[in-house]
Amino acid sequence: MEDKDLIHRLQQPSTCREAFGEVIRLYTEPLYRQVRRIVQNHEDANDVLQNVFMKAWQNIENFRGEARLSTWLHKIAINESMSFLERERKRAGVSLDDEESYIVNLIEADKNIDGDELAVMLRKAIATLPDKQKLVFNMRYFDEMKYEQMSEILGTSESALKTSYHHAVKKIEQYFRNAD
């Protein structure tokens, strides 16, 4: 269960700044990982993450604790990441048909890639998935997020998320079979 004291301190004007510093300390790493898997580039992920925390700070008074704090922050991170990708696609003049090759090029150009050739291949396989399946796969596979929490974040039923994950896994398996 989340720290109710932290949420309480966020809601108090006298302790809000200090509590938000703790939010940043607690959530920077998991939110960075999530954003990075969506936007692919380290520098872009840092920029998006900064926007996530700015948006959270600007809207902290609207957080009423109806959802978990982590759920609220992940939702902001996903929305900011997807908005960033859309702006970048438009800026680069990339059509939806060329999106997969655009993302693969970002992966190949990334100097900050962790891992070996297999990790790069997995990132490329994930890049071939539709946006919703990418999100679901990343949240389930890398973050080991429960379907219940994913449902809260994405506003989709658990059964639909399970189906998306299943299809994503099958497509990734097919990608690896075709690569041989």
C-alpha positions, 0 to 999 in steps of 0.5 A: 500500500502506498504511503498515506502519509506522503499523500497527506503531506502532498495535500498540505501547503506547508509540506507539499514541496518537501513531499513532492521532492520525495515523490521525485526521489521515489518515482524518477527511476520507474517513470524514467524506465517507462518513458525511455521504453516509449520514446527510445532516446535517453535525452528525450526520456529525460526531457519527457520525465521533466515534463511529467514532474512539472505536470504532476506538480502543476496538478497536485492539488487535483490529486484526491487519492482516488487512484494510487499516486503511482497510477496517477504518475504513470498515466501522466508519463504515458500521456506525455510520452505519447504526446512527445512521440506524436510531436516528433512524428509530425516534426520529422514528417513521419507518416504512420506507415513509416513509424516502425522504421522511424523507431527502429532508426532511433533504436539503432542510433541510440548510443545509450543502449543497455544490453547486447544484440538480443536486447536491441533485437527485442527493442526492435521487435517491440517497435513493430507492435501497435502503440497499445500493445507496446504499452501493455507489453512494456508494462507487463514484461519489464515493469511486471505490473499487474493487469489491475493497475494497468487497467487503472492507468490505461482505462481498459478492461483487464481481459482486453489487456491480457488479450493485447499482451498475448498478441504482443508476445505472439508478434514478438515471437514471430519477429524472432522466428523471422530474424533467424 
